[in-house]
């Protein structure tokens, strides 16, 4: 599986649309195989879901995002985990793989 985590200073940022870079993490079964940080294209409605789908992302872990973005990710067959409060991308992906990722209220109000 391939994961995307929106980051600022290499940590999860509360709103995926304001990220500096996406951590792209590839896994094999329950093991993280590769982690890299990629600079996304300029943020405009619909750009990030297409960008991440184009590089093969299966799951995005985010603090919050608007409903339109959630719908666009779903249309691109990317699972959305929102309401995640904090953590490094690798820690969050490992928690997901172990079914221990804590999600909660969407941290975005639009």
C-alpha positions as CSV (number, residue, x, y, z in Angstrom):
1,X,0.0,0.0,0.0
2,X,1.0,3.6,-0.5
3,X,0.1,6.3,2.0
4,X,0.2,10.1,1.8
5,X,0.5,12.3,4.9
6,X,0.3,16.1,4.5
7,X,3.2,17.7,6.4
8,X,4.7,20.9,7.6
9,X,8.3,20.7,8.9
10,X,8.0,16.9,8.4
11,X,5.1,16.5,10.8
12,X,1.4,16.0,10.1
13,X,-0.3,19.4,9.4
14,X,-3.9,19.9,10.5
15,X,-5.2,20.7,7.1
16,X,-4.0,18.9,4.0
17,X,-4.6,21.9,1.7
18,X,-1.9,23.9,3.6
19,X,0.8,21.3,3.4
20,X,4.4,22.1,2.5
21,X,5.1,18.5,1.4
22,X,3.4,15.2,1.3
23,X,5.2,12.3,3.0
24,X,4.7,9.3,0.6
25,X,5.2,6.0,2.4
26,X,5.2,2.7,0.8
27,X,4.5,-0.5,2.7
28,X,4.7,-4.2,2.1
29,X,2.4,-6.1,4.4
30,X,3.0,-4.5,7.8
31,X,6.4,-3.1,7.1
32,X,7.3,0.4,5.9
33,X,9.6,0.0,2.9
34,X,10.1,3.6,1.7
35,X,9.5,7.1,2.9
36,X,10.0,10.2,0.8
37,X,8.8,13.8,0.9
38,X,7.4,15.3,-2.3
39,X,6.4,18.9,-3.0
40,X,2.8,19.0,-4.4
41,X,1.6,21.2,-7.2
42,X,0.1,24.5,-6.4
43,X,-3.0,23.9,-4.3
44,X,-6.3,24.5,-6.1
45,X,-9.6,22.6,-5.8
46,X,-9.2,19.1,-7.0
47,X,-5.5,19.2,-7.7
48,X,-4.2,17.2,-4.7
49,X,-6.6,14.2,-5.2
50,X,-5.6,13.9,-8.8
51,X,-1.9,14.4,-8.0
52,X,-1.9,11.7,-5.3
53,X,-4.0,9.3,-7.4
54,X,-1.4,9.8,-10.2
55,X,1.4,8.5,-8.0
56,X,-0.6,5.5,-6.8
57,X,-1.6,6.6,-3.3
58,X,-4.2,4.2,-1.6
59,X,-4.7,6.0,1.7
60,X,-4.4,9.6,2.9
61,X,-4.0,10.4,6.6
62,X,-5.0,13.9,7.5
63,X,-6.1,16.2,10.3
64,X,-8.9,17.6,8.3
65,X,-10.2,18.4,4.9
66,X,-13.3,19.8,3.3
67,X,-16.2,17.6,2.2
68,X,-15.5,18.3,-1.5
69,X,-11.9,17.1,-1.2
70,X,-13.1,13.9,0.7
71,X,-15.5,13.2,-2.2
72,X,-12.7,13.7,-4.8
73,X,-10.4,11.3,-3.0
74,X,-13.2,8.8,-2.9
75,X,-13.8,9.2,-6.6
76,X,-10.0,8.5,-7.1
77,X,-10.3,5.3,-4.9
78,X,-8.2,6.8,-2.1
79,X,-9.3,6.0,1.4
80,X,-9.4,9.1,3.7
81,X,-8.5,9.0,7.4
82,X,-9.3,12.3,9.1
83,X,-9.3,13.8,12.5
84,X,-5.8,12.6,13.2
85,X,-4.2,15.0,15.7
86,X,-0.5,14.7,15.5
87,X,2.5,12.6,14.8
88,X,5.3,11.8,12.3
89,X,4.2,10.3,9.0
90,X,6.0,7.0,9.7
91,X,4.4,6.7,13.2
92,X,0.9,7.4,11.8
93,X,1.3,4.8,9.0
94,X,2.6,2.2,11.5
95,X,-0.5,2.9,13.7
96,X,-2.7,2.5,10.7
97,X,-1.1,-0.8,9.8
98,X,-1.6,-2.0,13.4
99,X,-5.2,-0.9,13.5
100,X,-4.3,1.6,16.2
101,X,-4.6,4.9,14.3
102,X,-6.8,7.3,16.3
103,X,-9.2,9.3,14.1
104,X,-11.7,11.8,15.3
105,X,-13.5,15.0,14.4
106,X,-12.6,16.6,11.1
107,X,-10.2,19.4,11.9
108,X,-11.4,21.4,9.0
109,X,-14.6,23.5,8.9
110,X,-15.2,23.8,5.2
